[in-house]
Amino acid sequence: MINRRTVMRIFVGAALLPFLSACESQLPVAGDGLNTAVAEVLPNARVVLLDDQNVLQFTATAAAVPQSASVPGRSSWVYRVGTGDVLKIIVWGVSELNDPSQYIEGAPAPGTVVQADGTVFFPYVGAVEVSGKTVPEIREALTKGLSEYFPDPQVEVRVIEFNSQSAVISGAVENPARYPLSTNPTRLLDLVAQARLDPARADTERVILRRNGKTYPINLDAFVRYGRESSNPLVLDGDTVFVPDRKPEEAFVLGEVKTVSSVNISERDVSLTQIVSEAGGLNIRDADARGIFVFRRDSDGLTVFQLDVSNPSAYLIGTRFAMKAQDVVFVTTDPVSRWNRVISDLLPSLSVYQTASDI
């Protein structure tokens, strides 16, 4: 027959076991116990207690602004006519040489198309080589040819449809496509604007420009923010531009805080004090203010930083400790709270035992 003492042991053991296990999973906040607990799970990690003297030593430095590669090519832009371009040629005062039709967007251009052999045909002059020439050079050639038939001809040449030169843009833009290059120089920012950058996705610090089989990283953001000319290169015929998606950089807050969460730190600097504040602060009833831990893995291995805010002034130390992507902030449980949890869960079991003992 099982006596009353045995029944009590069964109830007490059943009630204590899960909570003792939970207690063992919490990090001790001081002494050899902390180092031992860390070493058991993370054998190569080191523990650092943050204070006024060392906080800046371990604070994450701001990431360097990515540099733009030096892109070879022309530094100035002169448009040279090519195959497929459409020219509008006007000889003032000679109506028989002029096409009276007007250019209407969407309709076939009323002009002279540059043929595959790089020439255009014009009355009296015949076939004129225009491919690779600038508009002033074409005007000069036509003027010279017409001067044999008309005194002092006044010739105007315009490119009314640009088809021979273009650049392609893709990635985190709303309108990825091939865009023609015109007489006005097109720089990287111009091309991105035409394609309508998607600001929610685009990583403008890591734009990729491909030219002549080679790849060049471009930090377009450095031009927008700091005016770095090298970060807004001239776009040339055949260039391909890729705007990558931004990879979110997050830090995580776990344990005895009011809101367990992940915090995006891609666009801003966030301190340890700030990230705890954004999580709603410590859970006053359960948190151990001595045990705010930051787990960080870098090239030197894994480090466990500890901030003791049992004295509220220590939050000032936390304002100087900058978070890095993939940092994990963990607030451990107050030993008194753990004991109270054990007692509160134990009491119902004891009540059952008391009732059984009264039978």
Contacts in CASP RR format, 6 or more apart in sequence:
PFRMAT RR
TARGET T0000
AUTHOR 0000-0000-0000
METHOD contacts of the structure
MODEL  1
MINRRTVMRIFVGAALLPFLSACESQLPVAGDGLNTAVAEVLPNARVVLL
DDQNVLQFTATAAAVPQSASVPGRSSWVYRVGTGDVLKIIVWGVSELNDP
SQYIEGAPAPGTVVQADGTVFFPYVGAVEVSGKTVPEIREALTKGLSEYF
PDPQVEVRVIEFNSQSAVISGAVENPARYPLSTNPTRLLDLVAQARLDPA
RADTERVILRRNGKTYPINLDAFVRYGRESSNPLVLDGDTVFVPDRKPEE
AFVLGEVKTVSSVNISERDVSLTQIVSEAGGLNIRDADARGIFVFRRDSD
GLTVFQLDVSNPSAYLIGTRFAMKAQDVVFVTTDPVSRWNRVISDLLPSL
SVYQTASDI
4 353 0 8 1.000
4 356 0 8 1.000
4 357 0 8 1.000
7 353 0 8 1.000
7 356 0 8 1.000
8 350 0 8 1.000
8 353 0 8 1.000
11 349 0 8 1.000
11 350 0 8 1.000
11 352 0 8 1.000
11 353 0 8 1.000
12 346 0 8 1.000
12 349 0 8 1.000
12 350 0 8 1.000
14 349 0 8 1.000
15 342 0 8 1.000
15 345 0 8 1.000
15 346 0 8 1.000
15 348 0 8 1.000
15 349 0 8 1.000
16 342 0 8 1.000
16 346 0 8 1.000
19 338 0 8 1.000
19 341 0 8 1.000
19 342 0 8 1.000
19 345 0 8 1.000
20 342 0 8 1.000
22 338 0 8 1.000
22 341 0 8 1.000
23 338 0 8 1.000
23 342 0 8 1.000
26 332 0 8 1.000
26 333 0 8 1.000
26 338 0 8 1.000
27 34 0 8 1.000
27 37 0 8 1.000
27 38 0 8 1.000
27 291 0 8 1.000
27 293 0 8 1.000
27 330 0 8 1.000
27 332 0 8 1.000
28 34 0 8 1.000
28 36 0 8 1.000
28 37 0 8 1.000
29 288 0 8 1.000
29 290 0 8 1.000
29 291 0 8 1.000
29 306 0 8 1.000
29 308 0 8 1.000
29 332 0 8 1.000
30 290 0 8 1.000
34 47 0 8 1.000
34 306 0 8 1.000
35 47 0 8 1.000
38 45 0 8 1.000
38 47 0 8 1.000
38 304 0 8 1.000
39 45 0 8 1.000
42 302 0 8 1.000
42 304 0 8 1.000
44 301 0 8 1.000
44 302 0 8 1.000
45 301 0 8 1.000
45 302 0 8 1.000
45 303 0 8 1.000
45 304 0 8 1.000
46 302 0 8 1.000
46 303 0 8 1.000
46 304 0 8 1.000
47 303 0 8 1.000
47 304 0 8 1.000
47 306 0 8 1.000
48 54 0 8 1.000
48 58 0 8 1.000
48 303 0 8 1.000
48 304 0 8 1.000
48 305 0 8 1.000
48 306 0 8 1.000
49 305 0 8 1.000
49 306 0 8 1.000
49 308 0 8 1.000
50 58 0 8 1.000
50 305 0 8 1.000
50 306 0 8 1.000
50 307 0 8 1.000
50 317 0 8 1.000
50 318 0 8 1.000
50 321 0 8 1.000
51 317 0 8 1.000
52 317 0 8 1.000
55 317 0 8 1.000
55 318 0 8 1.000
55 320 0 8 1.000
55 321 0 8 1.000
56 320 0 8 1.000
58 303 0 8 1.000
58 305 0 8 1.000
58 321 0 8 1.000
59 320 0 8 1.000
59 321 0 8 1.000
59 322 0 8 1.000
60 322 0 8 1.000
60 323 0 8 1.000
60 324 0 8 1.000
61 322 0 8 1.000
62 269 0 8 1.000
62 322 0 8 1.000
65 205 0 8 1.000
65 219 0 8 1.000
65 221 0 8 1.000
65 222 0 8 1.000
65 226 0 8 1.000
66 205 0 8 1.000
66 206 0 8 1.000
66 217 0 8 1.000
66 219 0 8 1.000
66 222 0 8 1.000
67 219 0 8 1.000
67 222 0 8 1.000
68 216 0 8 1.000
68 217 0 8 1.000
68 218 0 8 1.000
68 219 0 8 1.000
68 222 0 8 1.000
68 228 0 8 1.000
68 230 0 8 1.000
68 231 0 8 1.000
68 233 0 8 1.000
69 216 0 8 1.000
69 217 0 8 1.000
69 218 0 8 1.000
70 216 0 8 1.000
70 230 0 8 1.000
71 209 0 8 1.000
71 211 0 8 1.000
71 216 0 8 1.000
71 218 0 8 1.000
71 230 0 8 1.000
71 233 0 8 1.000
72 211 0 8 1.000
73 211 0 8 1.000
73 234 0 8 1.000
73 236 0 8 1.000
74 234 0 8 1.000
74 236 0 8 1.000
75 234 0 8 1.000
76 185 0 8 1.000
76 234 0 8 1.000
77 184 0 8 1.000
77 185 0 8 1.000
77 186 0 8 1.000
77 234 0 8 1.000
78 134 0 8 1.000
79 134 0 8 1.000
79 135 0 8 1.000
79 159 0 8 1.000
79 162 0 8 1.000
79 165 0 8 1.000
79 181 0 8 1.000
79 182 0 8 1.000
79 183 0 8 1.000
80 131 0 8 1.000
80 132 0 8 1.000
80 133 0 8 1.000
80 134 0 8 1.000
81 87 0 8 1.000
81 114 0 8 1.000
81 130 0 8 1.000
81 131 0 8 1.000
81 132 0 8 1.000
81 133 0 8 1.000
81 134 0 8 1.000
81 135 0 8 1.000
81 138 0 8 1.000
81 159 0 8 1.000
81 164 0 8 1.000
82 114 0 8 1.000
82 118 0 8 1.000
82 130 0 8 1.000
82 131 0 8 1.000
82 132 0 8 1.000
82 164 0 8 1.000
82 165 0 8 1.000
83 114 0 8 1.000
83 115 0 8 1.000
83 116 0 8 1.000
83 118 0 8 1.000
83 131 0 8 1.000
83 163 0 8 1.000
83 164 0 8 1.000
84 113 0 8 1.000
84 114 0 8 1.000
84 115 0 8 1.000
84 161 0 8 1.000
84 163 0 8 1.000
84 164 0 8 1.000
85 113 0 8 1.000
85 114 0 8 1.000
85 159 0 8 1.000
85 161 0 8 1.000
85 162 0 8 1.000
85 163 0 8 1.000
85 164 0 8 1.000
86 109 0 8 1.000
86 111 0 8 1.000
86 112 0 8 1.000
86 113 0 8 1.000
86 114 0 8 1.000
86 159 0 8 1.000
86 160 0 8 1.000
86 161 0 8 1.000
86 163 0 8 1.000
87 111 0 8 1.000
87 112 0 8 1.000
87 113 0 8 1.000
87 114 0 8 1.000
87 120 0 8 1.000
87 130 0 8 1.000
87 138 0 8 1.000
87 157 0 8 1.000
87 158 0 8 1.000
87 159 0 8 1.000
87 160 0 8 1.000
88 99 0 8 1.000
88 103 0 8 1.000
88 109 0 8 1.000
88 110 0 8 1.000
88 111 0 8 1.000
88 112 0 8 1.000
88 157 0 8 1.000
88 158 0 8 1.000
88 159 0 8 1.000
88 160 0 8 1.000
89 97 0 8 1.000
89 111 0 8 1.000
89 112 0 8 1.000
89 120 0 8 1.000
89 122 0 8 1.000
89 142 0 8 1.000
89 155 0 8 1.000
89 156 0 8 1.000
89 157 0 8 1.000
90 98 0 8 1.000
90 155 0 8 1.000
90 156 0 8 1.000
90 157 0 8 1.000
90 158 0 8 1.000
91 97 0 8 1.000
91 98 0 8 1.000
91 146 0 8 1.000
91 150 0 8 1.000
91 153 0 8 1.000
91 154 0 8 1.000
91 155 0 8 1.000
91 156 0 8 1.000
92 154 0 8 1.000
92 155 0 8 1.000
92 156 0 8 1.000
93 154 0 8 1.000
94 150 0 8 1.000
94 153 0 8 1.000
96 123 0 8 1.000
97 122 0 8 1.000
97 123 0 8 1.000
97 124 0 8 1.000
99 110 0 8 1.000
99 111 0 8 1.000
101 110 0 8 1.000
102 110 0 8 1.000
103 109 0 8 1.000
103 110 0 8 1.000
103 160 0 8 1.000
109 160 0 8 1.000
109 161 0 8 1.000
111 160 0 8 1.000
112 120 0 8 1.000
112 121 0 8 1.000
112 122 0 8 1.000
113 120 0 8 1.000
114 120 0 8 1.000
114 130 0 8 1.000
114 131 0 8 1.000
114 164 0 8 1.000
117 131 0 8 1.000
118 129 0 8 1.000
118 130 0 8 1.000
118 131 0 8 1.000
119 127 0 8 1.000
119 128 0 8 1.000
119 129 0 8 1.000
119 130 0 8 1.000
119 131 0 8 1.000
120 127 0 8 1.000
120 128 0 8 1.000
120 130 0 8 1.000
121 127 0 8 1.000
121 128 0 8 1.000
122 128 0 8 1.000
122 142 0 8 1.000
124 145 0 8 1.000
124 146 0 8 1.000
124 148 0 8 1.000
124 149 0 8 1.000
125 142 0 8 1.000
125 145 0 8 1.000
125 146 0 8 1.000
128 138 0 8 1.000
128 141 0 8 1.000
128 142 0 8 1.000
129 141 0 8 1.000
130 138 0 8 1.000
130 141 0 8 1.000
133 141 0 8 1.000
135 157 0 8 1.000
135 158 0 8 1.000
135 159 0 8 1.000
135 183 0 8 1.000
138 157 0 8 1.000
139 155 0 8 1.000
139 156 0 8 1.000
139 157 0 8 1.000
142 153 0 8 1.000
142 155 0 8 1.000
142 157 0 8 1.000
143 153 0 8 1.000
143 155 0 8 1.000
146 153 0 8 1.000
146 155 0 8 1.000
147 153 0 8 1.000
159 182 0 8 1.000
159 183 0 8 1.000
162 180 0 8 1.000
162 181 0 8 1.000
162 182 0 8 1.000
162 183 0 8 1.000
163 180 0 8 1.000
164 237 0 8 1.000
165 180 0 8 1.000
165 181 0 8 1.000
165 237 0 8 1.000
165 238 0 8 1.000
166 178 0 8 1.000
166 179 0 8 1.000
166 180 0 8 1.000
166 181 0 8 1.000
166 237 0 8 1.000
166 238 0 8 1.000
167 178 0 8 1.000
167 179 0 8 1.000
167 181 0 8 1.000
167 186 0 8 1.000
167 191 0 8 1.000
167 235 0 8 1.000
167 236 0 8 1.000
167 237 0 8 1.000
167 238 0 8 1.000
167 239 0 8 1.000
167 240 0 8 1.000
167 241 0 8 1.000
168 176 0 8 1.000
168 177 0 8 1.000
168 178 0 8 1.000
168 179 0 8 1.000
168 238 0 8 1.000
168 239 0 8 1.000
168 240 0 8 1.000
168 241 0 8 1.000
169 176 0 8 1.000
169 177 0 8 1.000
169 179 0 8 1.000
169 191 0 8 1.000
169 192 0 8 1.000
169 194 0 8 1.000
169 195 0 8 1.000
169 240 0 8 1.000
169 241 0 8 1.000
169 242 0 8 1.000
169 243 0 8 1.000
170 176 0 8 1.000
170 240 0 8 1.000
170 241 0 8 1.000
170 242 0 8 1.000
170 243 0 8 1.000
171 242 0 8 1.000
171 243 0 8 1.000
171 244 0 8 1.000
171 245 0 8 1.000
172 197 0 8 1.000
172 198 0 8 1.000
172 201 0 8 1.000
172 202 0 8 1.000
172 203 0 8 1.000
172 243 0 8 1.000
172 244 0 8 1.000
172 245 0 8 1.000
172 246 0 8 1.000
173 192 0 8 1.000
173 195 0 8 1.000
173 196 0 8 1.000
173 197 0 8 1.000
173 198 0 8 1.000
173 202 0 8 1.000
173 243 0 8 1.000
174 195 0 8 1.000
174 196 0 8 1.000
174 197 0 8 1.000
174 198 0 8 1.000
175 194 0 8 1.000
175 195 0 8 1.000
175 196 0 8 1.000
176 195 0 8 1.000
177 195 0 8 1.000
179 186 0 8 1.000
179 191 0 8 1.000
179 194 0 8 1.000
179 195 0 8 1.000
181 235 0 8 1.000
181 236 0 8 1.000
181 237 0 8 1.000
185 234 0 8 1.000
186 234 0 8 1.000
186 235 0 8 1.000
187 232 0 8 1.000
187 233 0 8 1.000
187 234 0 8 1.000
187 235 0 8 1.000
188 207 0 8 1.000
188 209 0 8 1.000
188 218 0 8 1.000
188 220 0 8 1.000
188 223 0 8 1.000
188 231 0 8 1.000
188 232 0 8 1.000
188 233 0 8 1.000
188 235 0 8 1.000
188 241 0 8 1.000
189 220 0 8 1.000
189 223 0 8 1.000
189 224 0 8 1.000
189 232 0 8 1.000
190 235 0 8 1.000
191 235 0 8 1.000
191 241 0 8 1.000
192 204 0 8 1.000
192 207 0 8 1.000
192 220 0 8 1.000
192 241 0 8 1.000
192 243 0 8 1.000
197 204 0 8 1.000
197 243 0 8 1.000
201 245 0 8 1.000
201 246 0 8 1.000
202 243 0 8 1.000
202 244 0 8 1.000
202 245 0 8 1.000
202 246 0 8 1.000
203 243 0 8 1.000
203 244 0 8 1.000
203 245 0 8 1.000
203 246 0 8 1.000
203 247 0 8 1.000
204 219 0 8 1.000
204 220 0 8 1.000
204 221 0 8 1.000
204 224 0 8 1.000
204 243 0 8 1.000
205 219 0 8 1.000
205 220 0 8 1.000
205 221 0 8 1.000
205 222 0 8 1.000
206 217 0 8 1.000
206 219 0 8 1.000
206 244 0 8 1.000
207 217 0 8 1.000
207 218 0 8 1.000
207 219 0 8 1.000
207 220 0 8 1.000
207 241 0 8 1.000
207 242 0 8 1.000
207 243 0 8 1.000
207 244 0 8 1.000
208 215 0 8 1.000
208 216 0 8 1.000
208 217 0 8 1.000
208 218 0 8 1.000
208 241 0 8 1.000
208 242 0 8 1.000
208 243 0 8 1.000
208 244 0 8 1.000
209 215 0 8 1.000
209 216 0 8 1.000
209 217 0 8 1.000
209 218 0 8 1.000
209 233 0 8 1.000
209 239 0 8 1.000
209 240 0 8 1.000
209 241 0 8 1.000
210 216 0 8 1.000
210 239 0 8 1.000
210 240 0 8 1.000
210 241 0 8 1.000
210 242 0 8 1.000
211 236 0 8 1.000
211 238 0 8 1.000
211 239 0 8 1.000
211 240 0 8 1.000
218 231 0 8 1.000
218 233 0 8 1.000
219 228 0 8 1.000
219 231 0 8 1.000
220 231 0 8 1.000
220 232 0 8 1.000
221 231 0 8 1.000
222 228 0 8 1.000
222 231 0 8 1.000
223 229 0 8 1.000
223 231 0 8 1.000
223 232 0 8 1.000
235 241 0 8 1.000
246 266 0 8 1.000
247 266 0 8 1.000
248 264 0 8 1.000
248 266 0 8 1.000
249 264 0 8 1.000
249 265 0 8 1.000
249 266 0 8 1.000
249 325 0 8 1.000
249 326 0 8 1.000
250 262 0 8 1.000
250 263 0 8 1.000
250 264 0 8 1.000
250 265 0 8 1.000
250 325 0 8 1.000
250 326 0 8 1.000
251 262 0 8 1.000
251 263 0 8 1.000
251 265 0 8 1.000
251 270 0 8 1.000
251 275 0 8 1.000
251 323 0 8 1.000
251 324 0 8 1.000
251 325 0 8 1.000
251 326 0 8 1.000
251 327 0 8 1.000
251 328 0 8 1.000
251 329 0 8 1.000
252 261 0 8 1.000
252 262 0 8 1.000
252 263 0 8 1.000
252 326 0 8 1.000
252 327 0 8 1.000
252 328 0 8 1.000
252 329 0 8 1.000
253 259 0 8 1.000
253 260 0 8 1.000
253 261 0 8 1.000
253 262 0 8 1.000
253 263 0 8 1.000
253 275 0 8 1.000
253 276 0 8 1.000
253 278 0 8 1.000
253 279 0 8 1.000
253 329 0 8 1.000
253 331 0 8 1.000
254 260 0 8 1.000
254 328 0 8 1.000
254 329 0 8 1.000
254 330 0 8 1.000
254 331 0 8 1.000
255 283 0 8 1.000
255 287 0 8 1.000
255 330 0 8 1.000
255 331 0 8 1.000
255 332 0 8 1.000
255 333 0 8 1.000
256 282 0 8 1.000
256 283 0 8 1.000
256 286 0 8 1.000
256 287 0 8 1.000
256 288 0 8 1.000
256 331 0 8 1.000
256 332 0 8 1.000
256 333 0 8 1.000
256 334 0 8 1.000
257 276 0 8 1.000
257 279 0 8 1.000
257 280 0 8 1.000
257 281 0 8 1.000
257 282 0 8 1.000
257 283 0 8 1.000
257 287 0 8 1.000
257 331 0 8 1.000
258 279 0 8 1.000
258 280 0 8 1.000
258 281 0 8 1.000
258 282 0 8 1.000
258 283 0 8 1.000
259 279 0 8 1.000
259 280 0 8 1.000
260 279 0 8 1.000
261 278 0 8 1.000
261 279 0 8 1.000
263 270 0 8 1.000
263 275 0 8 1.000
263 278 0 8 1.000
263 279 0 8 1.000
263 323 0 8 1.000
265 323 0 8 1.000
265 324 0 8 1.000
265 325 0 8 1.000
269 322 0 8 1.000
270 278 0 8 1.000
270 322 0 8 1.000
270 323 0 8 1.000
271 318 0 8 1.000
271 319 0 8 1.000
271 320 0 8 1.000
271 321 0 8 1.000
271 322 0 8 1.000
271 323 0 8 1.000
272 292 0 8 1.000
272 294 0 8 1.000
272 307 0 8 1.000
272 318 0 8 1.000
272 319 0 8 1.000
272 321 0 8 1.000
272 322 0 8 1.000
272 323 0 8 1.000
272 329 0 8 1.000
273 315 0 8 1.000
273 316 0 8 1.000
273 318 0 8 1.000
273 319 0 8 1.000
273 321 0 8 1.000
274 319 0 8 1.000
275 323 0 8 1.000
275 329 0 8 1.000
276 282 0 8 1.000
276 292 0 8 1.000
276 329 0 8 1.000
276 331 0 8 1.000
279 329 0 8 1.000
282 289 0 8 1.000
282 292 0 8 1.000
282 309 0 8 1.000
282 331 0 8 1.000
283 331 0 8 1.000
285 337 0 8 1.000
286 333 0 8 1.000
286 334 0 8 1.000
286 337 0 8 1.000
287 331 0 8 1.000
287 332 0 8 1.000
287 333 0 8 1.000
287 334 0 8 1.000
287 337 0 8 1.000
288 331 0 8 1.000
288 332 0 8 1.000
288 333 0 8 1.000
288 334 0 8 1.000
288 335 0 8 1.000
288 337 0 8 1.000
289 308 0 8 1.000
289 309 0 8 1.000
289 310 0 8 1.000
289 334 0 8 1.000
290 308 0 8 1.000
290 309 0 8 1.000
290 310 0 8 1.000
291 306 0 8 1.000
291 307 0 8 1.000
291 308 0 8 1.000
291 331 0 8 1.000
291 332 0 8 1.000
292 306 0 8 1.000
292 307 0 8 1.000
292 308 0 8 1.000
292 309 0 8 1.000
292 329 0 8 1.000
292 330 0 8 1.000
292 331 0 8 1.000
293 304 0 8 1.000
293 305 0 8 1.000
293 306 0 8 1.000
293 307 0 8 1.000
293 329 0 8 1.000
293 330 0 8 1.000
293 331 0 8 1.000
293 332 0 8 1.000
294 304 0 8 1.000
294 305 0 8 1.000
294 306 0 8 1.000
294 307 0 8 1.000
294 321 0 8 1.000
294 323 0 8 1.000
294 327 0 8 1.000
294 328 0 8 1.000
294 329 0 8 1.000
294 330 0 8 1.000
295 302 0 8 1.000
295 303 0 8 1.000
295 304 0 8 1.000
295 327 0 8 1.000
295 328 0 8 1.000
295 330 0 8 1.000
296 302 0 8 1.000
296 303 0 8 1.000
296 304 0 8 1.000
296 305 0 8 1.000
296 324 0 8 1.000
296 326 0 8 1.000
296 327 0 8 1.000
296 328 0 8 1.000
297 303 0 8 1.000
297 326 0 8 1.000
298 324 0 8 1.000
305 321 0 8 1.000
307 314 0 8 1.000
307 317 0 8 1.000
307 318 0 8 1.000
307 321 0 8 1.000
308 314 0 8 1.000
309 315 0 8 1.000
323 329 0 8 1.000
END
